[in-house]
Amino acid sequence: MAARRIYTPARIVALAMIGMVVLGLVSLRFDSREDRVSVPAGAKAGQLTTHTCTYPTEAGSLPADCGTLVVKENRADPASRLIALPVTRIRSKAAHPGDPIFRMEGGPGITNMDFPQASRYVGDHDVVLVGYRGVDGSSQLDCPEVTSALSHSTDFVTASSFDAMTGAFRACATRLRDDGVDLAGYTLGQRTDDFEDARRALGYRQVDLLSESAGTRTAMIYAWRHPASVHRSVMVGVNPPGHYLWDPATTDAQIERYSQLCAQDSTCRSNTADLAATMRGEAAHIPDHWLFAPISPGNVRVASFFGLMDSSSDASPISAPQTIGAWLSAANGDPSGLWMQSFMARLIFPTRVWGEAAATAREDAGVARAYFAKAEPGSILGNDATDFMWANGAVVDSWPAGPGDDEYAHVQPSNVPTLLIGGTLDFATPPNFATDELLPSLPNGRQVVLPNFGHTTDFWYQQQGAGTRLVSTFLDTGRVDTSGYVHQSIAFDRGPSQGMIAKIVLGSLVGLAALAVVGLLLAGLRSRRGGFGRRGGAVMRTLGPVLFGLGGWSLGVLLAMTLRPTLPIGDRVFGVVAIGVPIWLGVFAGWARRGMPGRTLHAGCWLAAAGALAGGWLGIVALPVPLAVFTGIAGAAAGANLALIAFDISRERRTPTSPSPSTGSVSGVPVGASAS
């Protein structure tokens, strides 16, 4: 009889659901593609092992072969250790497909294993993804030191931030070398040799290349090093040697293009007579606050540069029209959109594989030294985007020199049939660089410049059918077919403005924080008057954590933003405390009952606290911010309820014939469960 009273149906359901939450969080924490890639026992360089799998695309999951390619970390060192890279081949639907397409992502510091657009080309080609050394696979040049330095910076382009980044890059390089990583092996030349090893292992005679942005540099070098292996090459958003840096004068010229388009648009024209002049004036006087929320001018300029890269709303909320709208609103007295840019910069930009980004950037080391030796005064957005990516030039000296430095500093001739694709509004890779510097070295090269297209997001998401036809026709026949394209217009008023998003975000933070505070105060008063009933306690312990967790995190963000701006919003300890403490208090209030001995209340209080904080930590580390907020809430709620369930069971086992005053109440229910 005692066992049946202790393990009630409600407790059994609660424990089962808590178990599912915990298992789910553990799975999220450790289930990553990179963690599963390792060098097989007895493997040799050049060896590829595969198994059947499926690959997710925009058209659904497709049949594929997933595998591991083993390569030397440093091909110039006979004693070099082996590293493993992931390889995925999405199989063609054709019985006799054409040459396979090898995909090369941009970045740098971004994985090469995500390509949902692969489904557009599998009708006639295999599509092959080979992991980038240093980003994908068994050896990654992660630099949490750099991420931490940026996360603790209130403004990315200040002297203190540059100093912190310089020290962080040096510390990261030292740690990696102490861990046995041979940094000399992480060059673009060795990356292209990885692709060549994959081609041989898969049995292809020749391959087609489809690259974008920074990945076009890899495609160039592959064609230079292994010309016989390349059938045709398509480059979207071409980045010739020397252009891992952005020229302020060129950026100003691109802003002038938008200024001309603005003058032709009634919505934009009604807000300014001269967009470029308005932005120039506002850039010199960016406010330091919107309401009580601080604005970092350097972060705004960096975010604006990246926001101006893509001209369509597909890049929302940092598309060019939205970015321009934020500047025009600021000129009219509403800097909310600029605050949004500053706020988002701190959330988004620190996340990157910074070691690989630094190693790749050193391919332009000589150009960088000359670039940072001269000043470029008077430009609208200044040098801030380049200063941010290069830590004001410190990457040149703080990351170790390698054999790849300036190895491909100059364009080399290539007979590979190549199609260069760019957009007239592309801030990252303006097409004139490809026209002037790369095209003359390509006797079999062609170029397509798409009017009013920005960077690569525009190419992949705007007029998709035309883009697919352009790429497929060239790879299949060598012809350039732009017949599918129609005039691309710029919608300056499409989608929610950054100012509107800012008001929603800040309003939500304030509202959730206020609701959580009021809710906890009312719960505390109710507890002092005798506690909740069975149903009320169940609600407090199941639905309450959602409100208290979101509200607690919102309150934490507001306090950090105003009182301690150097505290990273994504800091794990901050997240655990901001989420775990209010959930602890709310769950405890739903558990406590009138008549409980003081010793029991104190023990339950601290057990709930320990459970909430431990569960919150498990949830916070499962995913990155902002998704970690929700997993943190689930973990904290599960932990607090589990601690109290265990405590109740322990007490009732000791006194089975004398139930405590809480007997018959819900002894602990995780988020999503219900009492019965």
C-alpha positions in Angstrom: 0.0 0.0 0.0 2.8 2.4 0.8 4.5 1.9 -2.5 1.2 2.6 -4.4 0.7 5.8 -2.4 4.3 7.0 -3.1 4.3 6.2 -6.9 1.1 7.8 -7.8 0.0 8.0 -11.5 0.9 11.7 -11.5 4.4 11.0 -10.2 5.0 8.2 -12.7 3.9 10.5 -15.6 6.1 13.3 -14.2 9.1 11.2 -13.8 8.7 9.8 -17.3 8.4 13.3 -18.8 11.4 14.5 -16.8 13.4 11.6 -18.1 12.4 12.4 -21.7 13.4 16.1 -21.2 16.8 15.1 -19.7 17.5 12.6 -22.4 16.5 15.1 -25.1 18.9 17.7 -23.7 21.8 15.3 -23.4 21.1 14.2 -27.0 21.1 17.8 -28.2 24.4 18.5 -26.4 26.3 15.6 -27.9 24.6 14.9 -31.2 26.6 16.9 -33.7 28.0 15.9 -37.1 31.6 17.0 -36.2 31.7 14.9 -33.0 31.1 11.7 -35.0 34.0 12.3 -37.5 37.2 10.7 -36.4 40.2 8.9 -38.0 39.3 5.2 -38.3 41.8 2.7 -36.7 44.5 1.7 -39.2 43.4 4.3 -41.8 45.8 5.8 -44.3 46.0 9.2 -46.0 43.6 9.4 -48.9 41.3 6.7 -47.6 37.5 7.3 -47.9 34.9 5.1 -46.1 31.2 5.7 -46.8 27.8 4.4 -45.9 24.3 5.1 -47.2 22.4 8.0 -45.6 20.0 10.8 -46.5 20.8 14.5 -46.9 18.3 17.3 -46.0 17.6 19.8 -48.8 15.0 22.4 -49.6 13.1 19.6 -51.6 13.2 17.1 -48.7 15.7 14.4 -47.7 17.6 12.8 -50.7 19.6 9.6 -50.9 23.2 10.1 -50.3 26.5 8.5 -49.3 28.1 9.9 -46.1 31.7 9.1 -45.2 35.0 10.0 -43.7 38.0 11.1 -45.7 41.4 10.7 -44.1 44.1 13.2 -45.0 47.5 14.4 -43.6 47.2 17.5 -41.4 50.3 18.9 -43.1 51.1 17.3 -46.4 54.6 18.9 -46.4 55.5 16.9 -43.3 56.1 13.2 -43.9 55.5 12.6 -40.1 52.3 14.6 -40.0 49.4 13.1 -38.1 46.2 12.2 -39.9 42.9 14.1 -39.6 39.4 13.1 -40.8 37.0 15.2 -42.9 33.3 14.5 -43.5 32.3 13.8 -47.1 28.7 13.7 -48.4 27.6 12.7 -51.9 24.0 13.5 -52.7 23.2 11.1 -55.5 22.0 12.2 -58.9 18.5 11.0 -60.0 19.9 10.3 -63.5 21.0 6.9 -64.6 24.0 8.4 -66.3 24.8 11.7 -64.6 27.2 14.3 -65.9 30.3 15.4 -64.0 29.7 15.7 -60.3 29.4 19.2 -58.7 31.9 19.9 -55.9 30.4 22.6 -53.7 32.6 25.3 -52.0 30.9 27.5 -49.3 32.0 31.0 -48.4 33.0 32.4 -45.0 35.7 32.1 -43.9 35.2 30.2 -40.7 31.9 28.5 -41.9 31.1 24.8 -42.5 31.1 23.5 -46.1 28.6 20.7 -45.2 25.3 22.7 -45.5 23.9 23.1 -49.0 20.1 22.8 -49.0 20.1 24.0 -52.7 21.7 20.7 -53.7 18.3 19.4 -54.8 18.3 21.9 -57.7 21.2 20.1 -59.4 20.7 16.4 -58.6 18.6 15.8 -61.7 21.8 15.5 -63.8 24.7 15.6 -61.3 26.0 14.1 -58.1 26.6 16.9 -55.6 29.6 16.4 -53.3 30.4 18.2 -50.1 33.9 17.9 -48.6 34.4 19.3 -45.2 36.8 22.2 -44.8 39.9 21.4 -42.7 39.9 23.5 -39.6 36.1 23.9 -39.6 34.6 20.4 -40.2 36.0 17.1 -39.1 38.3 15.8 -36.4 40.5 18.9 -36.1 38.8 22.3 -35.7 40.5 25.6 -35.2 37.9 26.8 -32.7 39.0 29.9 -30.8 36.7 30.4 -27.8 39.3 33.0 -26.6 38.3 35.2 -29.6 34.6 34.6 -29.2 34.9 35.5 -25.5 36.8 38.7 -26.3 34.2 39.8 -28.7 31.3 38.8 -26.5 32.7 40.9 -23.6 33.3 43.9 -25.9 30.7 46.7 -25.9 32.0 48.0 -29.3 33.9 45.8 -31.7 36.0 48.6 -33.2 37.5 50.3 -30.2 41.2 50.1 -29.1 40.3 48.0 -26.1 38.4 45.5 -28.3 41.3 45.3 -30.8 43.8 44.7 -27.9 41.6 41.9 -26.5 41.2 40.3 -29.9 44.9 40.4 -30.6 45.7 38.7 -27.3 42.9 36.2 -27.9 44.2 35.2 -31.3 47.7 34.7 -29.9 46.4 32.7 -27.0 44.3 30.5 -29.3 47.2 29.8 -31.6 49.4 28.9 -28.6 46.8 26.6 -27.1 46.2 24.8 -30.4 49.9 24.2 -31.0 50.3 23.0 -27.4 47.5 20.5 -28.2 49.4 19.1 -31.1 47.8 21.0 -34.0 50.1 21.8 -36.9 48.8 25.2 -37.9 51.1 25.1 -41.0 48.7 22.6 -42.5 45.6 24.9 -42.7 46.1 26.6 -46.0 43.8 26.9 -49.0 46.3 25.0 -51.0 46.0 22.0 -48.7 42.2 22.4 -48.7 42.1 22.0 -52.4 44.2 18.9 -52.2 41.6 17.5 -49.8 39.0 18.0 -52.6 41.4 16.3 -55.0 41.8 13.3 -52.7 38.0 13.1 -52.5 37.7 13.2 -56.3 40.2 10.3 -56.6 38.6 8.3 -53.8 35.1 8.6 -55.3 36.4 7.6 -58.8 35.6 10.7 -60.7 37.7 11.6 -63.7 36.7 15.3 -63.6 34.5 17.5 -61.5 32.5 20.7 -61.8 33.0 23.4 -59.2 30.2 25.5 -57.7 31.6 28.1 -55.3 30.4 31.3 -53.6 32.0 34.3 -51.9 35.2 33.4 -50.0 34.8 29.8 -51.4 35.5 31.1 -54.9 39.1 31.6 -53.8 39.2 27.9 -53.1 37.8 27.1 -56.5 40.4 29.4 -58.2 43.3 27.6 -56.4 41.8 24.2 -57.1 41.8 25.1 -60.9 45.3 26.4 -60.6 46.7 23.4 -58.7 44.7 20.6 -60.4 43.6 22.0 -63.9 43.1 18.5 -65.4 40.6 17.6 -62.7 38.2 20.5 -63.3 35.6 20.3 -66.1 33.9 23.6 -65.6 33.6 26.1 -62.7 30.9 28.5 -61.6 31.7 31.2 -59.1 29.0 33.3 -57.4 30.2 36.5 -55.7 33.8 36.3 -56.9 36.6 37.1 -54.4 39.9 37.5 -56.3 43.2 37.5 -54.4 43.7 40.5 -52.1 40.0 41.0 -51.4 39.5 39.5 -48.0 39.5 43.2 -47.1 36.9 45.8 -48.1 37.8 49.1 -49.7 35.9 52.0 -48.1 35.8 54.0 -51.4 34.2 51.0 -53.2 31.6 50.7 -50.3 30.8 54.4 -50.8 30.3 53.8 -54.5 27.9 51.0 -53.7 26.0 53.3 -51.3 25.8 55.8 -54.1 24.1 53.1 -56.3 21.5 52.7 -53.6 21.1 56.4 -53.4 20.2 56.5 -57.1 17.7 53.7 -56.6 16.3 55.5 -53.6 15.7 58.6 -55.7 13.6 56.5 -58.1 11.5 55.0 -55.3 8.6 57.0 -53.9 8.8 55.5 -50.4 12.5 56.0 -50.0 12.5 59.4 -51.8 9.9 60.8 -49.4 12.4 60.3 -46.5 15.5 61.8 -48.0 16.6 63.9 -50.9 20.0 62.2 -50.9 20.5 58.9 -49.2 24.3 58.9 -49.3 24.4 62.4 -47.8 21.9 61.4 -45.1 23.9 58.3 -44.2 27.1 60.3 -44.1 25.6 62.8 -41.8 24.1 60.2 -39.4 27.3 58.0 -39.4 29.2 60.9 -37.9 26.6 61.4 -35.1 25.3 58.0 -34.1 23.5 58.4 -30.8 24.8 56.4 -27.8 21.3 55.4 -26.6 17.8 54.7 -27.7 15.5 55.2 -24.7 17.5 53.5 -21.9 19.2 51.0 -24.3 22.8 51.7 -25.3 24.0 51.9 -28.9 27.5 51.0 -29.9 28.4 53.1 -33.0 31.2 50.8 -34.2 28.8 47.8 -34.0 26.2 49.7 -36.0 28.7 50.5 -38.8 29.8 46.9 -38.9 26.3 45.5 -38.9 25.3 48.1 -41.6 28.0 46.9 -43.9 27.0 43.3 -43.6 23.3 44.3 -43.8 23.9 46.1 -47.1 25.4 43.0 -48.7 22.0 41.6 -49.8 19.4 43.6 -51.6 16.3 41.4 -51.0 14.1 40.7 -48.0 15.4 37.1 -47.9 18.3 38.4 -45.8 15.8 39.9 -43.3 16.2 41.3 -40.7 19.5 42.7 -41.9 18.8 43.2 -45.6 19.8 46.3 -47.4 16.4 48.0 -47.6 15.8 47.4 -43.8 19.3 48.7 -43.0 18.8 51.8 -45.1 15.4 52.3 -43.4 17.1 52.3 -40.0 19.4 55.1 -41.1 16.6 57.1 -42.5 14.5 56.7 -39.3 17.5 57.8 -37.3 17.8 60.9 -39.4 14.1 61.6 -38.5 14.8 61.2 -34.8 14.1 57.5 -34.2 17.3 55.5 -33.7 15.6 52.3 -32.7 16.7 50.5 -35.9 20.4 51.4 -35.1 20.0 50.0 -31.6 18.7 46.8 -33.2 21.8 46.6 -35.4 24.0 47.2 -32.4 22.2 44.6 -30.4 22.1 41.9 -33.1 25.8 42.4 -33.8 26.7 41.3 -30.3 24.5 38.2 -30.7 25.6 37.1 -34.2 29.1 38.2 -35.1 31.2 36.6 -32.3 30.1 33.1 -33.6 32.6 31.8 -36.1 35.5 29.3 -36.3 37.9 32.2 -35.8 41.1 30.1 -36.1 40.2 28.9 -39.6 39.1 32.5 -40.5 42.5 33.8 -39.4 44.4 31.1 -41.2 42.4 31.8 -44.4 42.8 35.6 -44.0 46.6 35.2 -44.0 46.4 34.3 -47.6 46.1 38.0 -48.1 48.7 38.9 -45.5 50.8 41.1 -47.8 47.8 43.1 -49.0 46.6 43.5 -45.4 49.9 45.0 -44.3 49.7 47.6 -47.0 46.0 48.2 -46.3 46.4 48.9 -42.6 49.5 51.1 -43.2 47.4 53.8 -44.9 44.4 55.7 -43.6 41.1 56.0 -45.5 39.4 59.1 -44.0 36.0 60.5 -45.0 34.1 57.3 -46.0 30.5 56.8 -44.9 31.0 53.6 -42.9 34.7 53.9 -42.5 37.0 50.8 -42.3 35.0 49.3 -39.5 34.0 46.0 -41.1 37.5 45.2 -42.2 38.9 46.4 -38.9 36.6 44.1 -37.1 37.5 41.0 -39.2 41.2 41.7 -39.0 41.3 43.2 -35.4 42.6 46.4 -37.0 45.3 44.4 -38.8 46.5 42.5 -35.7 45.6 39.1 -37.3 48.6 39.5 -39.5 51.0 39.4 -36.6 48.9 37.6 -33.9 48.2 34.5 -35.9 51.4 32.6 -36.9 52.7 32.9 -40.4 52.4 29.9 -42.6 53.5 28.4 -45.9 50.3 29.6 -47.5 50.9 33.3 -46.8 50.8 35.1 -50.2 51.3 31.8 -52.0 48.4 32.8 -54.2 48.5 36.5 -53.8 48.2 37.1 -57.5 45.8 35.8 -60.1 47.2 32.9 -62.2 46.0 32.1 -65.8 43.6 29.2 -66.1 42.0 27.5 -69.2 39.2 26.0 -67.2 35.9 27.2 -68.6 34.6 29.5 -65.9 31.5 31.5 -65.3 31.7 34.5 -63.0 28.4 35.7 -61.5 28.0 38.9 -59.5 25.4 41.5 -58.5 25.6 45.2 -59.1 24.7 45.9 -55.4 27.1 43.4 -53.9 29.1 45.1 -51.1 31.2 42.1 -50.2 32.4 41.1 -53.7 31.7 43.9 -56.2 31.7 42.4 -59.7 34.1 45.0 -61.0 37.0 43.2 -59.2 36.3 40.0 -61.0 35.9 41.9 -64.3 39.2 43.8 -63.9 41.4 41.3 -62.1 40.3 37.7 -62.8 38.4 37.7 -66.1 41.5 38.7 -68.2 43.3 35.6 -67.0 40.5 33.3 -68.1 40.6 32.7 -71.9 37.5 30.5 -71.5 35.8 32.7 -68.9 32.5 34.5 -69.1 30.8 36.9 -66.7 27.2 37.7 -65.8 26.4 40.8 -63.8 22.9 40.8 -62.4 21.4 44.3 -62.0 20.1 45.1 -58.5 21.3 41.8 -57.1 23.4 41.9 -53.9 25.6 39.2 -52.5 25.1 35.4 -52.7 21.9 35.2 -50.6 20.1 37.2 -53.4 21.4 34.7 -56.0 20.2 31.6 -54.2 16.8 33.0 -53.2 15.8 35.5 -55.8 14.5 34.2 -59.2 15.6 30.7 -58.3 14.6 29.1 -61.5 16.6 31.5 -63.6 19.7 31.0 -61.4 19.4 27.2 -61.6 19.1 27.4 -65.4 22.1 29.7 -65.6 24.3 27.3 -63.5 23.0 24.1 -65.0 23.2 25.2 -68.6 26.8 26.4 -68.2 28.0 23.2 -66.4 26.2 21.0 -68.9 27.0 22.8 -72.2 29.3 25.7 -71.5 26.6 28.2 -72.7 25.5 31.2 -70.7 21.7 31.3 -70.5 20.3 34.4 -68.7 16.9 34.1 -70.5 15.1 33.3 -67.3 15.9 36.6 -65.6 13.5 39.6 -65.4 14.1 43.0 -64.0 14.9 42.9 -60.3 13.4 45.7 -58.4 14.3 46.9 -54.9 11.5 47.1 -52.4 12.5 49.7 -49.8 9.3 49.2 -47.8 9.0 45.4 -47.8 9.0 43.5 -44.5 9.1 44.8 -41.0 11.5 47.6 -40.4 14.4 47.2 -38.0 12.9 49.9 -35.9 9.6 48.0 -35.6 11.6 44.8 -34.7 13.5 46.8 -32.1 10.3 48.0 -30.5 8.9 44.5 -30.5 12.1 43.1 -29.0 12.6 45.7 -26.3 8.8 45.8 -25.5 8.8 42.0 -25.2 11.8 42.1 -22.9 10.2 44.7 -20.6 6.8 43.0 -20.7 8.1 39.5 -19.9 10.3 40.8 -17.2 7.4 42.6 -15.6 5.1 39.6 -15.8 7.6 37.3 -14.2 8.3 39.7 -11.3 4.6 40.3 -10.7 3.9 36.5 -11.0 6.6 35.6 -8.5 5.4 38.3 -6.0 1.8 37.0 -6.2 3.1 33.4 -5.9 5.0 34.4 -2.8 2.0 36.1 -1.2 -0.1 33.0 -2.0 2.4 30.7 -0.3 2.5 32.9 2.8 -1.3 32.5 3.0 -1.3 28.7 2.9 0.0 27.8 -0.5 -1.7 26.6 -3.7 -4.2 23.9 -4.1 -3.6 20.8 -6.0 -4.5 22.2 -9.4 -2.9 25.6 -8.7 0.4 23.9 -7.6 0.4 21.8 -10.8 0.0 24.9 -12.9 2.8 26.7 -11.1 5.1 23.8 -11.6 4.3 23.1 -15.2 3.3 26.3 -17.0 4.8 28.7 -14.5 8.4 27.9 -15.5 7.8 29.1 -19.1 6.8 32.5 -17.9 9.3 32.7 -15.1 12.2 31.5 -17.3 11.5 33.8 -20.2 10.8 36.7 -17.9 13.9 36.0 -15.8 16.1 35.9 -18.9 14.5 39.1 -20.2 15.1 40.9 -16.9 18.7 39.7 -16.9 19.2 41.0 -20.4 17.8 44.4 -19.5 19.9 44.6 -16.4 23.1 43.5 -18.2 22.4 45.9 -21.0 22.1 48.9 -18.8 24.2 48.1 -15.8 26.9 45.8 -17.1 27.1 46.1 -20.9 30.3 44.0 -21.1 28.4 40.9 -19.9 27.8 38.7 -22.9 24.1 37.9 -23.4 25.1 34.4 -24.4 27.2 33.8 -21.3 26.2 30.4 -19.8 26.5 31.3 -16.2 24.4 34.4 -16.8 21.8 32.3 -18.6 21.6 29.7 -15.8 21.2 32.3 -13.1 18.7 34.4 -15.0 16.6 31.4 -16.0 17.1 29.1 -13.1 16.5 31.4 -10.1 13.0 32.5 -11.0 12.0 29.0 -12.0 13.4 27.7 -8.7 11.2 30.3 -6.8 8.1 29.6 -8.9 8.4 25.8 -8.6 9.1 26.0 -4.9 6.0 28.2 -4.4 3.9 25.7 -6.2 5.2 22.9 -3.9 5.1 24.5 -0.5 2.0 23.9 1.7 0.6 25.3 4.9 1.7 23.3 7.9 4.9 21.9 6.5 7.7 22.0 9.2 10.3 24.7 8.8 13.0 22.2 8.3 11.1 20.5 5.5 10.5 23.9 3.8 14.1 24.9 4.0 15.3 21.6 2.7 12.8 21.7 -0.2 13.8 25.2 -1.0 17.5 24.5 -1.4 16.9 21.2 -3.2 14.7 23.0 -5.7 17.4 25.6 -6.2 20.0 23.0 -6.8 17.8 21.1 -9.2 16.8 24.2 -11.1 20.4 25.4 -11.5 21.8 22.0 -12.4 19.0 21.4 -14.9 19.3 24.9 -16.3 23.0 24.3 -16.9 22.2 21.1 -18.8 19.7 23.0 -20.9 21.9 26.0 -21.6 24.8 24.0 -22.9 22.6 22.0 -25.2 22.2 24.7 -27.8 23.5 28.2 -28.6 21.6 31.3 -27.8 18.8 32.2 -28.4 17.5 28.5 -28.6 19.4 27.8 -25.4 16.9 30.0 -23.6 14.2 27.5 -24.2 16.3 24.4 -23.5 17.5 26.1 -20.3 13.9 26.6 -19.2 13.1 23.0 -19.9 16.1 21.8 -18.0 15.6 24.1 -15.0 11.9 23.1 -14.7 12.8 19.4 -15.0 15.6 19.7 -12.5 13.6 21.6 -9.8 10.6 19.3 -10.1 12.8 16.2 -10.0 14.5 17.4 -6.9 11.2 18.0 -5.1 9.7 14.6 -6.3 12.7 12.8 -5.0 12.5 14.7 -1.7 8.8 13.9 -1.3 9.4 10.2 -2.0 12.2 10.1 0.5 10.1 11.7 3.2 7.1 9.4 2.5 9.3 6.3 2.6 10.5 7.3 6.0 6.9 7.8 7.3 4.6 5.7 5.1 1.7 5.6 7.5 1.8 9.3 8.3 1.6 11.2 5.1 3.0 14.7 5.1 0.6 17.7 4.6 1.5 17.6 0.9 0.3 14.0 0.4 -2.2 13.9 -2.4 -0.9 16.9 -4.1 1.1 16.8 -7.3 4.6 15.9 -6.2 6.3 17.2 -9.2 5.4 17.7 -12.8 7.7 18.8 -15.6 6.8 21.3 -18.3 4.1 19.8 -20.5 2.8 17.3 -17.9 -0.6 17.4 -16.2 -1.7 16.2 -12.8 -4.4 13.5 -12.4 
